[in-house]
């Protein structure tokens, strides 16, 4: 199992009805079923061809009726409301679109590839309680991913900086590998500055650099 998939699996909760949206090969659903973490699971993908990979892996569970494959756009086409929904590998904006067309599940685990800020704002704005919100890395090339989990109810309050960077990255709960990510982002901003000829672009990079310097200093102070 790939490092990224194994890390996400370690945060999947025990639930009754589970859905893996954009399930790719179906490894995380296989983990849920093999570990007895759900009674039944739905695997969903917008592409019938893509879904074939997961149905092949989960064929025994499908035959038992414990796994139901659905060709659908997000949660559409899944006939019952799911207690826990996993969406990993899609953009934050795409995840928001899926939720807007359907519902915010009682438990959720999201791993957006980009636009995490938009997803955080949507969740908090719709009364969700975020239980975990941090960055993890995969491999020697240091690919970084955000992981956001929580509940549909309970409510939450985020600062503007927490919306942008993730609460647990900033409060000292989970400072690594966010610090590595932030330092790399600072290096990128510094490298781009001499090439930024337009005034607006240069101002944006300067602001980005200042904020990263402040964030790095604040996180380092929690260690």
Secondary structure, DSSP 8 states (H G I E B T S, - for coil): --HHHHHHHTT----SEEEEET-TT-HHHHHHHHTT--SEEEEEES-HHHHHHHHHHTHHHHHHTSEEEEE-STTTT--S--SEEEEESS-HHHHHHHHHHS---SEEEEE-SS-HHHHHHHHHHTT-EEEEEEEEEETTTTEEEEEEEEESSS-----HHHHHH-HHHHSSSS-TTHHHHHHHHHHHHHHHHTT--SHHHHHHHHHHHHHHHHHHHHHHHT-
